[in-house]
Amino acid sequence: MTITMSAFRIQAIDDKQGTRSPFQSVLNTNYVPSEEACRNIEGYLETLRIGLSRPEDQARIVREATEEDIGPNLELEELKLFIAAHSALLSPARRLPDDLLREIFLNCLPPNHNATFSPADSPVLLTHVSRRWRAVAFSTPRLWSTLHIPLLSRLLDYSSNANRMSTIKEWMARSGSVPLSLSFGTLPVAFLPTIPDIDLLLSVLSPALTRLENMSITLSGRRYPIAELLQSLEKKGRNPFRRVRKLDLYIDLTAMPNGRLYTHLECDDILAALHLEDNMHLKELTLFTSFSLTTLPDTMKGPHPWSNLESLRIQPHCRDHNENCLVSFIICDVLLDVLALCPNLKLLEARCYQFQELPSPRREAVILPKLKHVSLSLADLKNLHVVDFLAKCDWPVLSSLHLSVEEIEGPVNVLSALTDRYGPRLTTLQFTFPNMPKGYLGKLLFELPNLLQLHLHHEASAEHEIHLSDEEDGGSDSGGFEGHFGDGILSAFSSFEPVLDDELLEVLTPKGAKQAQSYACPLLQYLRLEGGTSFSTGGILGLLRMRSTSPSGPFKQLYIPCRKGMARDRLRRECADLVEAGLDLQLVNPEREVAGGLGYSLCKANLPLDDNPFALGWKPSAEKMLMIGRQTGSEVEIVVLSTLKPVFSVSSVSLS
């Protein structure tokens, strides 16, 4: 309940207490009392609380003050609200020093993406709480050092663009002289080039580009407009690609009017125009092009920008900004040349193919002594040329592997080569696949004795998605569970065999103390299984129960997509004790995992999110960790949405 008493009632209650409240003029304001004033308020509150403790006085005070009988419950509420209005004056947050308030504000910024124009998120939200908060926020440059800028097309009216440009200029002015992190969205309408709007934005941002450290940008359109933009930035001395420390760059060349695709020489010209070879500061690079990288321009064959890189994502498989609808990749021998120039690399992600024998089969292996995470997207697992490529790679400290495969037909040579070489070292494995020989995954898991986190995603086609089976020990559960695990309905194609089923769970389930070595991945603590699945509730419960008593300890998280139904309710009910003991049971409804998640708006369109491949565990996409402010009754709380746990609260802060 909010503190909303009429001035008449407050004054009348004061008069019946024997004196008018000396704090009448500052109630429900942002007044910051002195130490002496705090003592006076506390003394006055003590008098009010004494009245609250005597029920016979409560009714008399309020009834006589209002000259009406409003009932005992409302009388009590009126007096409580009157006391709360005075208690709010003593909130510690009112007396926080500006420096401490600034640190709190900085910790309210989104942790995994740039700030946005959205009034529901920090830092804009913080300016809508009070005059003091607004003043402190505006005088904190680091609060305005990141920004995601949505793109507009010429189809929208001029006023929208004018307002956006004015806001950007104000935002940059508030950021002072601190380093900047900027990300640019993509247009909401497919096949529209981004170059016209990007050109306009970079012109407005021109004075601030020398402060740019992190940038995420998509250059889509014809070759000549992209080349002209890059040449213009170079001539003006504002080329941000020369100086940024982190760059996410997506180049999407649309086809020529006659349908002709660009040659690799024409594509190389675009890469050369970036002048990345002059960047001595680049630490993290994401490079996606709509054309495949079968060669590198001569300007990018030197030590820069590669020598200082710690993170390289080249042709990452998660991108879909390809208007030509072509699969783009990097040839394995070109990737090997790049890796030879990256001695400090810690993270690698690439979609790579190899159609012929490596041109230099006798070349020495490329050793990357710091590489801990590798994410590879491959066409299939039988390509022996890819096996040859992997044989030329030496990753002595690799502990995290993500493997995504588009097709599995025939032998799984690549997967076998990886597990034979790196299996005992892996602590994290994510494997995305369209199909798999029955029983192979179970054998694979026995090769991973030190695995802590496992994510298996069976990308079954729509006709092969599997209905939840609730059969246990050959019989059907009498409950008739109607929940669904996986993403679809029972397949009409009987030839399809699910590989994420109870048989796989059995491989991971301990059999008892005397058979401690009879199950795979004994150290496993985080498990995520999704896609084409066919589990029984009994299989899941058996896995969790047996793991809870295993020598290595219980699971910390189990993440399984499931739809509403009795099966979901049963799992939650029967795992209640495990959840209370610390299990994070994520039974996620796929229908609610919508793009954009909680608080999605046009301000966040195509907002790039930072991911940490070394993090353990997962959160539903609709519950991304976002720090925001919300008004709850008589107080404004800064909360973490994923847990709704208050960080601190400010009582009775009025919006001004």
C-alpha positions as CSV (number, residue, x, y, z in Angstrom):
1,M,0.0,0.0,0.0
2,T,1.4,3.4,-0.9
3,I,1.5,6.3,1.5
4,T,-1.5,8.3,0.4
5,M,-3.1,10.2,3.2
6,S,-4.9,13.4,2.7
7,A,-3.4,16.6,4.1
8,F,-6.5,17.1,6.2
9,R,-6.3,13.7,7.8
10,I,-2.5,14.0,8.5
11,Q,-3.0,17.4,10.1
12,A,-6.1,16.2,12.1
13,I,-4.3,13.2,13.5
14,D,-1.3,15.5,14.5
15,D,-3.7,17.8,16.3
16,K,-5.2,15.0,18.3
17,Q,-1.7,13.8,19.2
18,G,-1.3,17.1,20.9
19,T,1.0,18.9,18.4
20,R,1.2,19.5,14.7
21,S,3.9,17.3,13.1
22,P,7.1,19.5,12.6
23,F,7.8,17.4,9.5
24,Q,4.6,18.1,7.7
25,S,6.2,20.0,4.9
26,V,8.8,17.3,4.1
27,L,6.6,14.2,4.1
28,N,6.7,12.4,0.8
29,T,9.6,14.4,-0.6
30,N,13.3,13.7,-1.1
31,Y,14.2,15.7,2.0
32,V,17.6,14.6,3.6
33,P,17.4,15.2,7.3
34,S,20.5,16.1,9.4
35,E,21.6,14.0,12.3
36,E,19.7,16.3,14.8
37,A,16.6,16.1,12.6
38,C,16.8,12.3,12.6
39,R,16.9,12.3,16.4
40,N,13.8,14.5,16.5
41,I,12.0,12.3,14.0
42,E,12.8,9.2,16.0
43,G,11.4,10.8,19.1
44,Y,8.2,11.8,17.3
45,L,7.8,8.3,15.9
46,E,8.1,6.8,19.4
47,T,5.1,8.9,20.5
48,L,3.1,7.7,17.5
49,R,4.0,4.1,18.1
50,I,2.8,4.3,21.7
51,G,-0.5,5.4,20.3
52,L,-0.4,2.5,17.8
53,S,0.1,0.0,20.7
54,R,-3.1,1.0,22.4
55,P,-6.1,-0.2,20.4
56,E,-8.6,2.0,22.2
57,D,-6.5,5.0,21.2
58,Q,-6.3,4.0,17.5
59,A,-10.0,4.3,16.9
60,R,-10.4,7.4,19.0
61,I,-7.6,9.3,17.3
62,V,-8.7,8.6,13.8
63,R,-12.4,8.8,14.4
64,E,-12.2,12.1,16.2
65,A,-9.8,13.5,13.7
66,T,-12.0,12.7,10.7
67,E,-15.4,13.1,12.4
68,E,-16.5,9.8,10.8
69,D,-16.6,6.1,11.5
70,I,-14.4,4.5,9.0
71,G,-14.2,1.1,10.6
72,P,-11.4,-0.4,12.8
73,N,-9.4,-1.9,10.0
74,L,-9.2,1.3,8.0
75,E,-8.5,3.3,11.2
76,L,-5.4,1.1,11.9
77,E,-4.2,1.4,8.3
78,E,-4.5,5.2,8.4
79,L,-2.3,5.4,11.5
80,K,0.2,2.9,10.1
81,L,0.5,4.9,6.9
82,F,1.0,8.1,8.9
83,I,3.8,6.5,10.8
84,A,5.3,5.1,7.6
85,A,5.4,8.6,6.1
86,H,7.6,9.7,8.9
87,S,9.7,6.5,9.0
88,A,10.6,7.0,5.3
89,L,12.5,10.2,6.3
90,L,15.0,8.0,8.2
91,S,15.8,5.8,5.2
92,P,19.7,5.3,5.1
93,A,19.6,5.6,1.3
94,R,18.7,9.3,1.6
95,R,22.0,10.0,3.3
96,L,24.3,8.0,1.0
97,P,27.2,10.1,-0.2
98,D,27.2,10.9,-3.9
99,D,30.4,8.8,-4.5
100,L,28.8,5.7,-3.0
101,L,25.6,6.4,-4.9
102,R,27.6,6.5,-8.1
103,E,29.2,3.1,-7.4
104,I,25.7,1.7,-6.9
105,F,24.5,3.2,-10.1
106,L,27.4,1.7,-12.0
107,N,26.5,-1.7,-10.7
108,C,23.0,-1.3,-12.0
109,L,24.2,-1.2,-15.6
110,P,23.3,-4.3,-17.7
111,P,26.1,-6.8,-17.2
112,N,26.0,-8.5,-20.6
113,H,25.2,-5.8,-23.1
114,N,25.5,-2.1,-23.7
115,A,23.0,0.3,-22.2
116,T,20.0,1.2,-24.3
117,F,17.5,4.1,-24.7
118,S,14.9,2.1,-22.9
119,P,13.4,4.0,-19.9
120,A,12.9,0.7,-18.1
121,D,16.6,0.1,-17.8
122,S,19.6,1.8,-16.3
123,P,20.9,4.4,-16.8
124,V,17.8,6.1,-18.1
125,L,15.7,4.7,-15.4
126,L,17.9,6.2,-12.7
127,T,17.2,9.7,-14.0
128,H,13.4,9.3,-13.4
129,V,13.5,8.6,-9.7
130,S,14.4,11.9,-8.1
131,R,16.1,15.2,-8.7
132,R,19.1,14.2,-6.7
133,W,19.4,10.8,-8.5
134,R,19.1,12.6,-11.8
135,A,21.9,15.0,-10.9
136,V,24.2,12.3,-9.7
137,A,23.5,10.2,-12.8
138,F,24.2,13.0,-15.2
139,S,27.4,13.8,-13.4
140,T,28.7,10.2,-13.7
141,P,30.4,9.9,-17.1
142,R,31.0,6.1,-16.8
143,L,27.3,5.6,-16.5
144,W,26.9,6.8,-20.1
145,S,30.0,5.1,-21.6
146,T,28.1,2.3,-23.4
147,L,25.2,2.6,-25.8
148,H,23.2,0.4,-28.2
149,I,21.9,2.4,-31.1
150,P,18.9,0.9,-33.1
151,L,19.0,1.6,-36.8
152,L,16.3,3.5,-38.7
153,S,15.5,3.4,-42.4
154,R,14.4,6.2,-44.7
155,L,10.9,4.7,-44.6
156,L,10.4,6.2,-41.1
157,D,9.6,9.8,-40.6
158,Y,12.2,12.4,-40.0
159,S,11.1,13.3,-36.5
160,S,12.0,9.8,-35.2
161,N,15.5,10.2,-36.6
162,A,15.9,13.7,-35.3
163,N,14.9,12.7,-31.8
164,R,17.4,9.8,-32.0
165,M,20.2,12.0,-33.1
166,S,19.5,14.6,-30.4
167,T,19.5,11.9,-27.7
168,I,22.8,10.4,-29.0
169,K,24.5,13.8,-28.8
170,E,23.3,14.3,-25.2
171,W,24.4,10.8,-24.3
172,M,27.9,11.4,-25.7
173,A,28.1,14.7,-23.9
174,R,27.3,13.0,-20.6
175,S,30.0,10.4,-21.2
176,G,32.7,13.1,-20.9
177,S,36.1,11.8,-22.0
178,V,35.8,8.2,-20.9
179,P,36.3,5.2,-23.3
180,L,33.2,4.2,-25.2
181,S,31.5,0.9,-26.1
182,L,29.0,1.2,-28.9
183,S,26.8,-1.4,-30.7
184,F,24.6,-0.7,-33.7
185,G,21.5,-2.7,-34.5
186,T,20.3,-3.9,-37.9
187,L,17.2,-2.8,-39.8
188,P,13.9,-4.4,-38.9
189,V,13.1,-4.9,-42.6
190,A,15.0,-7.6,-44.4
191,F,17.2,-6.7,-47.4
192,L,17.5,-3.1,-46.6
193,P,21.2,-1.9,-46.5
194,T,22.5,-0.5,-43.2
195,I,25.1,1.8,-44.9
196,P,22.9,4.9,-45.2
197,D,22.0,5.0,-41.6
198,I,25.5,3.9,-40.4
199,D,27.0,6.7,-42.4
200,L,24.7,9.2,-40.8
201,L,25.3,7.9,-37.3
202,L,29.1,7.8,-37.6
203,S,29.0,11.5,-38.8
204,V,27.1,12.5,-35.6
205,L,29.4,10.3,-33.5
206,S,32.6,11.6,-35.3
207,P,33.9,13.7,-32.3
208,A,33.6,10.7,-30.0
209,L,35.1,8.0,-32.3
210,T,38.6,8.6,-31.0
211,R,37.4,7.4,-27.6
212,L,35.8,4.2,-29.0
213,E,37.2,1.0,-27.5
214,N,34.5,-1.6,-28.2
215,M,32.2,-1.7,-31.2
216,S,29.7,-4.1,-32.7
217,I,28.5,-3.1,-36.2
218,T,26.9,-4.6,-39.3
219,L,27.8,-3.3,-42.8
220,S,25.2,-4.6,-45.2
221,G,24.7,-3.5,-48.8
222,R,26.5,-3.3,-52.1
223,R,30.2,-3.4,-52.3
224,Y,30.8,0.2,-53.5
225,P,28.8,2.0,-50.8
226,I,30.6,0.0,-48.1
227,A,34.0,0.7,-49.7
228,E,33.1,4.5,-49.9
229,L,32.1,4.6,-46.3
230,L,35.4,3.0,-45.2
231,Q,37.5,5.2,-47.4
232,S,35.7,8.3,-46.1
233,L,36.4,7.3,-42.5
234,E,40.0,6.8,-43.4
235,K,40.4,10.2,-45.1
236,K,38.8,12.0,-42.1
237,G,41.2,10.2,-39.6
238,R,38.1,8.7,-37.8
239,N,38.6,5.1,-38.8
240,P,37.5,3.2,-35.6
241,F,38.8,-0.1,-36.9
242,R,42.4,1.1,-36.4
243,R,42.0,1.6,-32.6
244,V,39.3,-0.5,-31.0
245,R,40.2,-3.2,-28.4
246,K,37.1,-5.3,-29.1
247,L,35.4,-5.5,-32.5
248,D,32.3,-7.4,-33.6
249,L,32.1,-6.9,-37.4
250,Y,29.5,-8.3,-39.7
251,I,29.9,-7.7,-43.5
252,D,26.9,-8.7,-45.6
253,L,27.5,-8.0,-49.3
254,T,24.3,-8.2,-51.3
255,A,24.4,-9.7,-54.8
256,M,24.9,-7.5,-57.8
257,P,21.7,-6.5,-59.8
258,N,22.4,-9.2,-62.3
259,G,22.7,-11.8,-59.6
260,R,26.5,-12.1,-59.9
261,L,28.3,-12.9,-56.7
262,Y,31.5,-11.0,-55.9
263,T,34.9,-12.5,-56.6
264,H,37.2,-13.2,-53.7
265,L,39.4,-10.3,-54.9
266,E,36.5,-7.9,-54.6
267,C,35.8,-9.2,-51.2
268,D,39.4,-8.9,-50.2
269,D,39.3,-5.2,-51.1
270,I,36.6,-4.7,-48.4
271,L,38.7,-6.4,-45.8
272,A,41.8,-4.4,-46.8
273,A,39.8,-1.1,-46.5
274,L,39.3,-1.7,-42.8
275,H,43.1,-1.3,-42.2
276,L,42.9,-3.9,-39.3
277,E,46.6,-4.5,-39.9
278,D,47.3,-1.1,-38.3
279,N,45.4,-2.0,-35.1
280,M,48.0,-2.7,-32.4
281,H,45.4,-2.8,-29.6
282,L,42.8,-5.4,-30.7
283,K,42.2,-8.1,-28.1
284,E,38.8,-9.5,-29.2
285,L,37.7,-9.9,-32.8
286,T,34.5,-11.3,-34.2
287,L,34.5,-11.4,-38.0
288,F,31.5,-12.6,-40.0
289,T,31.3,-12.2,-43.8
290,S,28.5,-13.3,-46.1
291,F,31.3,-14.6,-48.4
292,S,33.5,-17.5,-47.5
293,L,37.1,-16.8,-46.6
294,T,39.1,-18.9,-49.0
295,T,42.1,-16.5,-48.8
296,L,43.1,-13.5,-46.8
297,P,44.1,-10.2,-48.3
298,D,47.9,-9.6,-48.3
299,T,47.4,-6.8,-45.8
300,M,46.1,-9.3,-43.2
301,K,48.8,-11.8,-43.6
302,G,51.2,-10.0,-41.2
303,P,51.4,-10.1,-37.4
304,H,48.6,-7.6,-36.9
305,P,45.8,-7.7,-36.0
306,W,46.4,-11.2,-34.9
307,S,49.3,-11.1,-32.5
308,N,47.5,-9.6,-29.5
309,L,44.2,-11.4,-29.9
310,E,42.9,-13.3,-26.9
311,S,39.5,-14.0,-28.5
312,L,38.8,-14.8,-32.1
313,R,35.4,-15.6,-33.6
314,I,35.7,-16.0,-37.3
315,Q,32.6,-16.9,-39.4
316,P,30.7,-17.8,-36.1
317,H,27.9,-20.2,-36.8
318,C,25.5,-18.3,-34.6
319,R,25.2,-15.4,-37.1
320,D,22.4,-15.2,-39.7
321,H,23.0,-11.8,-41.3
322,N,23.4,-13.4,-44.7
323,E,21.0,-12.0,-47.3
324,N,22.4,-14.3,-50.0
325,C,21.2,-17.3,-48.0
326,L,24.6,-18.9,-48.5
327,V,26.6,-20.7,-45.9
328,S,29.8,-18.8,-45.3
329,F,32.9,-20.4,-43.8
330,I,36.7,-20.3,-43.6
331,I,38.9,-22.9,-45.2
332,C,40.8,-25.0,-42.7
333,D,44.2,-24.3,-44.1
334,V,43.5,-20.5,-44.1
335,L,42.4,-20.8,-40.5
336,L,45.6,-22.7,-39.7
337,D,47.6,-19.8,-41.2
338,V,45.6,-17.4,-39.0
339,L,46.1,-19.4,-35.8
340,A,49.8,-19.5,-36.4
341,L,49.7,-15.7,-36.0
342,C,47.7,-15.8,-32.7
343,P,50.1,-17.0,-30.0
344,N,48.0,-15.4,-27.2
345,L,44.6,-16.8,-28.2
346,K,42.4,-18.1,-25.3
347,L,39.1,-18.5,-27.2
348,L,38.4,-19.7,-30.8
349,E,35.1,-20.0,-32.6
350,A,34.9,-20.8,-36.3
351,R,32.7,-22.4,-39.0
352,C,35.3,-24.2,-41.1
353,Y,35.4,-26.6,-44.1
354,Q,38.1,-28.3,-46.0
355,F,37.3,-29.8,-49.5
356,Q,40.8,-31.0,-50.4
357,E,44.0,-32.1,-48.8
358,L,45.9,-29.5,-46.9
359,P,48.4,-27.7,-49.2
360,S,51.3,-28.2,-46.8
361,P,50.8,-31.6,-45.1
362,R,54.3,-31.6,-43.7
363,R,54.0,-28.3,-41.9
364,E,54.6,-28.2,-38.2
365,A,51.7,-28.2,-35.7
366,V,50.5,-24.8,-34.5
367,I,50.8,-24.7,-30.8
368,L,48.4,-22.4,-28.9
369,P,49.6,-22.6,-25.3
370,K,46.8,-20.4,-23.8
371,L,43.8,-21.7,-25.8
372,K,41.1,-22.9,-23.3
373,H,37.8,-22.8,-25.3
374,V,37.2,-24.0,-28.9
375,S,33.9,-23.8,-30.8
376,L,33.8,-25.5,-34.2
377,S,30.9,-25.7,-36.7
378,L,31.4,-28.4,-39.3
379,A,29.5,-29.8,-42.2
380,D,29.9,-33.4,-41.0
381,L,32.1,-35.6,-38.9
382,K,33.5,-37.9,-41.5
383,N,35.8,-35.4,-43.4
384,L,39.3,-36.7,-43.1
385,H,40.7,-33.4,-44.3
386,V,39.3,-31.8,-41.2
387,V,41.0,-34.6,-39.1
388,D,44.2,-33.6,-40.8
389,F,43.6,-30.0,-39.9
390,L,43.1,-31.0,-36.2
391,A,46.2,-33.0,-36.3
392,K,48.1,-29.8,-37.1
393,C,46.6,-28.1,-34.0
394,D,48.1,-28.5,-30.5
395,W,46.0,-27.1,-27.7
396,P,47.6,-28.3,-24.5
397,V,45.3,-26.5,-22.0
398,L,42.0,-26.9,-23.9
399,S,39.2,-27.6,-21.3
400,S,36.0,-26.3,-23.0
401,L,34.7,-27.6,-26.4
402,H,31.6,-26.7,-28.4
403,L,31.0,-28.8,-31.5
404,S,28.2,-28.1,-33.9
405,V,27.5,-30.5,-36.8
406,E,25.1,-29.9,-39.7
407,E,25.0,-33.5,-41.0
408,I,26.0,-36.9,-39.6
409,E,26.3,-39.7,-42.1
410,G,28.9,-42.3,-42.0
411,P,31.8,-42.5,-39.5
412,V,32.3,-39.9,-36.9
413,N,36.0,-39.4,-37.5
414,V,36.3,-35.8,-36.4
415,L,34.6,-36.4,-33.0
416,S,36.7,-39.4,-32.4
417,A,39.9,-37.5,-33.1
418,L,38.9,-34.7,-30.7
419,T,37.9,-37.0,-27.8
420,D,40.9,-39.2,-28.2
421,R,43.2,-36.2,-28.0
422,Y,41.4,-33.9,-25.6
423,G,38.7,-36.0,-23.9
424,P,40.5,-36.5,-20.5
425,R,41.2,-32.7,-20.3
426,L,37.6,-31.5,-21.0
427,T,35.6,-30.0,-18.2
428,T,32.9,-28.5,-20.5
429,L,31.3,-30.0,-23.6
430,Q,28.5,-28.7,-25.8
431,F,27.5,-30.9,-28.7
432,T,24.8,-29.9,-31.2
433,F,24.0,-32.5,-33.8
434,P,21.1,-33.5,-36.2
435,N,21.4,-37.2,-35.6
436,M,23.7,-39.8,-34.2
437,P,24.3,-43.5,-34.4
438,K,22.3,-45.2,-31.5
439,G,24.6,-45.9,-28.5
440,Y,27.5,-43.8,-29.7
441,L,26.9,-40.9,-27.3
442,G,27.0,-43.3,-24.4
443,K,30.4,-44.6,-25.4
444,L,31.6,-41.1,-26.0
445,L,30.7,-40.0,-22.4
446,F,32.9,-42.7,-20.9
447,E,35.9,-40.9,-22.6
448,L,35.2,-37.7,-20.5
449,P,36.1,-38.6,-16.9
450,N,36.7,-35.0,-15.8
451,L,33.6,-33.4,-17.3
452,L,31.8,-30.9,-15.1
453,Q,29.3,-29.5,-17.6
454,L,27.5,-31.2,-20.5
455,H,25.1,-29.7,-23.0
456,L,23.6,-32.0,-25.7
457,H,21.3,-30.6,-28.2
458,H,19.7,-32.9,-30.7
459,E,18.5,-30.7,-33.5
460,A,15.7,-33.0,-34.7
461,S,13.7,-31.8,-37.7
462,A,10.0,-30.9,-37.0
463,E,8.8,-34.3,-38.2
464,H,11.3,-36.1,-35.9
465,E,10.6,-34.2,-32.6
466,I,9.7,-36.6,-29.8
467,H,6.7,-36.8,-27.5
468,L,7.4,-37.3,-23.8
469,S,7.4,-40.9,-22.8
470,D,6.1,-41.5,-19.3
471,E,6.5,-45.3,-19.5
472,E,8.5,-46.8,-16.6
473,D,9.7,-50.4,-16.5
474,G,7.7,-51.2,-19.5
475,G,4.4,-49.9,-18.2
476,S,2.5,-46.7,-18.5
477,D,2.2,-44.4,-15.5
478,S,-1.4,-44.3,-14.4
479,G,-1.2,-40.5,-14.0
480,G,-1.4,-40.0,-17.8
481,F,1.1,-37.3,-17.8
482,E,0.4,-34.7,-20.5
483,G,3.7,-32.7,-20.3
484,H,6.2,-32.7,-23.1
485,F,9.9,-32.8,-23.1
486,G,11.7,-31.6,-26.2
487,D,10.3,-29.3,-28.7
488,G,7.4,-31.1,-30.4
489,I,5.0,-34.0,-30.9
490,L,5.3,-37.7,-31.4
491,S,6.9,-38.5,-34.8
492,A,5.0,-40.3,-37.4
493,F,8.3,-41.6,-38.7
494,S,8.9,-44.9,-36.8
495,S,12.4,-45.2,-38.4
496,F,13.7,-42.3,-36.3
497,E,15.4,-43.3,-33.1
498,P,16.0,-40.7,-30.4
499,V,19.4,-40.7,-28.8
500,L,18.6,-38.4,-25.9
501,D,16.5,-41.0,-24.0
502,D,16.4,-43.1,-20.9
503,E,19.2,-45.2,-22.3
504,L,21.5,-42.2,-22.2
505,L,20.4,-41.3,-18.7
506,E,21.3,-44.8,-17.6
507,V,24.8,-44.3,-18.8
508,L,25.1,-41.2,-16.4
509,T,23.3,-42.9,-13.5
510,P,25.3,-44.4,-10.7
511,K,24.4,-48.0,-9.9
512,G,25.5,-48.1,-6.3
513,A,28.4,-47.7,-4.0
514,K,30.0,-51.0,-5.1
515,Q,29.8,-49.9,-8.8
516,A,31.3,-46.5,-8.5
517,Q,33.1,-46.7,-11.8
518,S,30.2,-48.1,-13.8
519,Y,28.8,-44.8,-15.0
520,A,30.1,-42.0,-17.2
521,C,31.2,-38.5,-16.2
522,P,31.4,-39.2,-12.4
523,L,32.3,-35.5,-11.8
524,L,29.4,-34.1,-13.8
525,Q,27.4,-31.3,-12.0
526,Y,25.7,-29.4,-14.7
527,L,23.5,-31.2,-17.4
528,R,21.4,-29.7,-20.2
529,L,19.5,-31.9,-22.6
530,E,17.2,-30.6,-25.3
531,G,15.9,-31.0,-28.8
532,G,14.6,-34.4,-30.0
533,T,14.3,-36.1,-26.6
534,S,12.4,-39.1,-25.2
535,F,12.8,-39.3,-21.4
536,S,10.5,-40.8,-18.8
537,T,10.0,-39.0,-15.5
538,G,11.2,-42.1,-13.8
539,G,14.5,-42.0,-15.7
540,I,15.1,-38.3,-14.7
541,L,14.2,-38.9,-11.1
542,G,16.4,-42.0,-10.9
543,L,19.4,-40.0,-12.3
544,L,18.9,-37.1,-9.8
545,R,18.4,-39.5,-6.8
546,M,21.4,-41.6,-7.5
547,R,23.6,-38.7,-8.3
548,S,22.6,-37.1,-5.0
549,T,24.3,-39.9,-3.1
550,S,27.3,-40.4,-5.4
551,P,30.8,-39.8,-4.1
552,S,31.3,-36.7,-6.2
553,G,28.2,-35.1,-4.8
554,P,24.8,-34.2,-6.3
555,F,23.9,-32.3,-9.5
556,K,24.0,-28.5,-9.1
557,Q,21.8,-27.9,-12.2
558,L,19.6,-29.9,-14.5
559,Y,18.2,-28.0,-17.5
560,I,15.5,-29.6,-19.6
561,P,12.9,-27.9,-21.8
562,C,9.4,-29.1,-21.1
563,R,5.9,-27.9,-21.6
564,K,3.2,-27.5,-19.1
565,G,1.6,-30.6,-17.7
566,M,1.4,-33.1,-14.9
567,A,4.9,-34.5,-15.6
568,R,6.4,-31.1,-14.9
569,D,4.4,-30.8,-11.7
570,R,5.5,-34.2,-10.6
571,L,9.1,-33.6,-11.2
572,R,9.0,-30.4,-9.2
573,R,7.1,-32.1,-6.4
574,E,9.3,-35.1,-6.1
575,C,12.5,-33.1,-6.4
576,A,11.5,-30.6,-3.8
577,D,14.0,-31.9,-1.2
578,L,16.8,-31.9,-3.8
579,V,16.0,-28.3,-4.8
580,E,16.0,-27.3,-1.2
581,A,19.4,-28.9,-0.8
582,G,20.8,-26.8,-3.7
583,L,19.7,-28.4,-7.0
584,D,18.8,-25.8,-9.7
585,L,16.1,-27.6,-11.5
586,Q,15.3,-25.7,-14.8
587,L,12.2,-27.1,-16.4
588,V,11.9,-24.5,-19.2
589,N,8.9,-24.0,-21.3
590,P,10.3,-23.6,-24.9
591,E,7.2,-21.5,-25.9
592,R,8.3,-18.8,-23.4
593,E,11.9,-18.7,-24.5
594,V,11.0,-15.8,-26.9
595,A,13.5,-13.7,-28.6
596,G,14.3,-10.5,-26.8
597,G,13.3,-11.9,-23.4
598,L,12.0,-9.8,-20.6
599,G,11.5,-6.1,-21.2
600,Y,12.1,-6.4,-25.0
601,S,11.6,-3.2,-26.9
602,L,12.6,-1.6,-30.2
603,C,15.4,0.1,-28.2
604,K,16.9,-3.4,-27.8
605,A,16.4,-4.6,-31.4
606,N,19.3,-6.8,-32.4
607,L,21.1,-6.1,-29.2
608,P,24.3,-8.2,-29.0
609,L,24.7,-10.1,-25.8
610,D,28.1,-11.0,-24.3
611,D,28.3,-14.7,-23.5
612,N,30.9,-16.3,-21.2
613,P,31.7,-19.8,-22.6
614,F,33.6,-20.6,-19.3
615,A,30.5,-20.0,-17.1
616,L,28.9,-23.0,-15.4
617,G,25.2,-23.4,-15.6
618,W,22.4,-21.8,-17.7
619,K,19.5,-19.4,-17.2
620,P,16.3,-19.2,-19.3
621,S,16.7,-16.5,-21.9
622,A,13.6,-14.7,-20.5
623,E,15.5,-14.2,-17.2
624,K,18.7,-12.7,-18.4
625,M,20.5,-10.9,-15.5
626,L,19.4,-7.3,-15.8
627,M,19.7,-4.7,-13.1
628,I,16.7,-2.3,-13.1
629,G,14.8,-0.1,-10.7
630,R,11.2,-0.6,-9.9
631,Q,8.7,1.2,-7.7
632,T,7.0,-1.0,-5.1
633,G,4.5,0.9,-2.9
634,S,6.3,3.3,-0.6
635,E,9.8,2.5,-1.9
636,V,12.0,2.2,-5.0
637,E,14.0,-1.0,-5.1
638,I,17.0,-1.9,-7.2
639,V,16.5,-5.6,-8.0
640,V,18.0,-8.4,-9.9
641,L,15.2,-9.8,-12.1
642,S,16.4,-13.4,-12.2
643,T,16.0,-13.7,-8.4
644,L,14.0,-10.6,-7.4
645,K,16.5,-10.1,-4.6
646,P,16.7,-6.5,-3.4
647,V,20.1,-5.0,-3.5
648,F,19.0,-2.0,-1.6
649,S,15.8,0.0,-1.2
650,V,15.0,3.7,-0.8
651,S,11.9,4.3,1.2
652,S,9.4,6.9,-0.1
653,V,11.4,8.3,-3.0
654,S,9.0,10.4,-5.0
655,L,9.2,10.5,-8.8
656,S,10.0,14.0,-9.9
